[in-house]
Amino acid sequence: MPAREVDYEAIVVGAGLVGLAAAVALARAGLRVALVDRSKIEVGTLSSTEDDWDARVYAISPGSACFLRTLGVWQRVPSERIAAIETMEVFGDAGGEITFSAYELGERALAWIVENHELNAALVETMRTTPGIDCLAPDSPSAVAWSADRVELRMADDRSIAGRILVAADGVNSWVRAQAGITISPRSYGQTAIVANFATERAHRGRAFQWFLDDESVLAWLPLPGRRISIVWSAPETLATELRAMTQEALALRVAGAGKGALGRLTCITSATGFPLTFLRLPGVIGPRLALVGDAAHGVHPLAGQGVNLGFGDAAALASALAARTLVGDAGSAFLLERYALHRAAPVLAMQAVTDGLVRLFGTSFPLVKLARNGGMRVVDALGPLKRLLAQPALR
Ligand SMILES: Cc1cc2nc3c(=O)[nH]c(=O)nc-3n(C[C@H](O)[C@H](O)[C@H](O)COP(=O)(O)OP(=O)(O)OC[C@H]3O[C@@H](n4cnc5c(N)ncnc54)[C@H](O)[C@@H]3O)c2cc1C
């Protein structure tokens, strides 16, 4: 029996970076899409001037950049706002060191650093010019009802919209996930990531740095265009509170010191902002007429800069699975959803195991473990093929 008419084939709740990408990818696969967000969907208030640099940046993997290019998003990010990571130097807390080089891996860049403001603007503009997407924002869904052939979303004003599949892209504390009866909550790492941008005395020449420090914090310096860097300092709460309370001058001295003056004197060019860090692992990312994507589906520590990359991978895989809907006549069929879940299971599990494993490994001060982890870094650094193997998931 043919399914009764619905308003949309896919309803995407959440228009963060992943929800926007999912909506565009699904529409390009031919689906009629509704994109719902409780906030206004806008390109943002920052201006892209030499003095205005968003401290919220992402390391976008070559694989994600390629996906965004196929959507027509990457081309909209001004090239002068993108910086390539050509080498990444990682330091342990007792002499361990690994260097990854794009050149050695046969890539143009290990990742591309892009500001949130720029990426969001490019996604919003692409979404607005992609046929087949209705944007319902700001609007908050108040209830969901699943039935055999559809899913209905009641909005705050009591209006309802119906679709074949609901895509939860509403972040780590997903409302849709809770409505579907998935009650697992994110686990706090007891850490806050402090982000800020700095002007540097010396040129970074495409180098990124990461230090696993003695105090169980992880400090990353990421290259921005020109003599600028963006930092992500994942710090236990006491240190995070201390860093946020500092004047810009004191913070610049502290960050330069923690990075052993690798780029000379630093000057703070934004204020410092904090993001609480959580881990989320779910037993599954699908349900009847439901697919979870992005942080709604998984939470990872930002030390490998992979959260949004995993989310873009979800969006790509979901669009590719649902593109085959004409074969089964229903975009919400269990067959298609299972294909999506199967496709994402291994990459997500691998990334969660690596990032969470690293946090645990460097979160213990037991001397033997410290010796082993730093020795391990030196061994991996010396073994080219193993290093290449480790780098592959992050590149794709
Ligand atoms: C400090 C830090 C650095 C990071 N660096 C990197 C990096 O370098 N590379 C990388 O790949 N990842 C990085 N990440 C991870 C990345 O930020 C996240 O994975 C990504 O932003 C998640 O995007 P999302 O669209 O899934 O969720 P979100 O950005 O949380 O978006 C959720 C959207 O849903 C909407 N919403 C929520 N609830 C509702 C509701 N009930 N109804 C309607 N709408 C709703 C919200 O308004 C929002 O627009 C970093 C994270 C942190 C904290």
Ligand as a Chemical Component Dictionary entry (heavy atoms), coordinates in Angstrom:
data_LIG
# 
_chem_comp.id                   LIG 
_chem_comp.type                 NON-POLYMER 
_chem_comp.pdbx_formal_charge   0 
_chem_comp.three_letter_code    LIG 
# 
loop_
_chem_comp_atom.comp_id 
_chem_comp_atom.atom_id 
_chem_comp_atom.alt_atom_id 
_chem_comp_atom.type_symbol 
_chem_comp_atom.charge 
_chem_comp_atom.model_Cartn_x 
_chem_comp_atom.model_Cartn_y 
_chem_comp_atom.model_Cartn_z 
_chem_comp_atom.pdbx_ordinal 
LIG C1  C1  C 0 36.556 23.853 21.979 1  
LIG C2  C2  C 0 36.087 22.961 20.876 2  
LIG C3  C3  C 0 36.831 22.834 19.740 3  
LIG C4  C4  C 0 36.400 22.016 18.688 4  
LIG N1  N1  N 0 37.172 21.910 17.597 5  
LIG C5  C5  C 0 36.785 21.083 16.608 6  
LIG C6  C6  C 0 37.596 20.936 15.445 7  
LIG O1  O1  O 0 38.651 21.550 15.319 8  
LIG N2  N2  N 0 37.174 20.077 14.473 9  
LIG C7  C7  C 0 36.023 19.358 14.598 10 
LIG O2  O2  O 0 35.710 18.560 13.704 11 
LIG N3  N3  N 0 35.229 19.506 15.688 12 
LIG C8  C8  C 0 35.568 20.338 16.684 13 
LIG N4  N4  N 0 34.774 20.485 17.776 14 
LIG C9  C9  C 0 33.477 19.788 17.825 15 
LIG C10 C10 C 0 32.373 20.600 17.127 16 
LIG O3  O3  O 0 32.307 21.879 17.693 17 
LIG C11 C11 C 0 31.021 19.920 17.273 18 
LIG O4  O4  O 0 31.142 18.557 16.989 19 
LIG C12 C12 C 0 30.008 20.529 16.293 20 
LIG O5  O5  O 0 29.921 21.917 16.475 21 
LIG C13 C13 C 0 28.628 19.903 16.484 22 
LIG O6  O6  O 0 27.734 20.470 15.572 23 
LIG P1  P1  P 0 26.191 20.040 15.557 24 
LIG O7  O7  O 0 25.602 20.782 14.410 25 
LIG O8  O8  O 0 26.061 18.568 15.626 26 
LIG O9  O9  O 0 25.577 20.572 16.936 27 
LIG P2  P2  P 0 25.380 22.051 17.476 28 
LIG O10 O10 O 0 26.417 22.963 16.982 29 
LIG O11 O11 O 0 25.236 21.924 18.957 30 
LIG O12 O12 O 0 23.994 22.541 16.838 31 
LIG C14 C14 C 0 22.757 22.130 17.344 32 
LIG C15 C15 C 0 21.661 23.015 16.753 33 
LIG O13 O13 O 0 20.392 22.514 17.204 34 
LIG C16 C16 C 0 19.580 23.573 17.644 35 
LIG N5  N5  N 0 18.671 23.022 18.661 36 
LIG C17 C17 C 0 18.996 22.472 19.847 37 
LIG N6  N6  N 0 17.905 22.040 20.477 38 
LIG C18 C18 C 0 16.857 22.325 19.678 39 
LIG C19 C19 C 0 15.457 22.115 19.780 40 
LIG N7  N7  N 0 14.895 21.521 20.853 41 
LIG N8  N8  N 0 14.660 22.537 18.777 42 
LIG C20 C20 C 0 15.192 23.144 17.679 43 
LIG N9  N9  N 0 16.513 23.364 17.530 44 
LIG C21 C21 C 0 17.328 22.951 18.508 45 
LIG C22 C22 C 0 20.551 24.617 18.189 46 
LIG O14 O14 O 0 19.985 25.911 18.172 47 
LIG C23 C23 C 0 21.724 24.465 17.213 48 
LIG O15 O15 O 0 21.571 25.319 16.116 49 
LIG C24 C24 C 0 35.178 21.286 18.817 50 
LIG C25 C25 C 0 34.418 21.410 19.975 51 
LIG C26 C26 C 0 34.857 22.233 21.004 52 
LIG C27 C27 C 0 34.034 22.355 22.252 53 
# 
loop_
_chem_comp_bond.comp_id 
_chem_comp_bond.atom_id_1 
_chem_comp_bond.atom_id_2 
_chem_comp_bond.value_order 
_chem_comp_bond.pdbx_ordinal 
LIG C1  C2  SING 1  
LIG C2  C3  SING 2  
LIG C2  C26 DOUB 3  
LIG C3  C4  DOUB 4  
LIG C4  N1  SING 5  
LIG C4  C24 SING 6  
LIG N1  C5  DOUB 7  
LIG C5  C6  SING 8  
LIG C5  C8  SING 9  
LIG C6  O1  DOUB 10 
LIG C6  N2  SING 11 
LIG N2  C7  SING 12 
LIG C7  O2  DOUB 13 
LIG C7  N3  SING 14 
LIG N3  C8  DOUB 15 
LIG C8  N4  SING 16 
LIG N4  C9  SING 17 
LIG N4  C24 SING 18 
LIG C9  C10 SING 19 
LIG C10 O3  SING 20 
LIG C10 C11 SING 21 
LIG C11 O4  SING 22 
LIG C11 C12 SING 23 
LIG C12 O5  SING 24 
LIG C12 C13 SING 25 
LIG C13 O6  SING 26 
LIG O6  P1  SING 27 
LIG P1  O7  DOUB 28 
LIG P1  O8  SING 29 
LIG P1  O9  SING 30 
LIG O9  P2  SING 31 
LIG P2  O10 DOUB 32 
LIG P2  O11 SING 33 
LIG P2  O12 SING 34 
LIG O12 C14 SING 35 
LIG C14 C15 SING 36 
LIG C15 O13 SING 37 
LIG C15 C23 SING 38 
LIG O13 C16 SING 39 
LIG C16 N5  SING 40 
LIG C16 C22 SING 41 
LIG N5  C17 SING 42 
LIG N5  C21 SING 43 
LIG C17 N6  DOUB 44 
LIG N6  C18 SING 45 
LIG C18 C19 SING 46 
LIG C18 C21 DOUB 47 
LIG C19 N7  SING 48 
LIG C19 N8  DOUB 49 
LIG N8  C20 SING 50 
LIG C20 N9  DOUB 51 
LIG N9  C21 SING 52 
LIG C22 O14 SING 53 
LIG C22 C23 SING 54 
LIG C23 O15 SING 55 
LIG C24 C25 DOUB 56 
LIG C25 C26 SING 57 
LIG C26 C27 SING 58 
# 
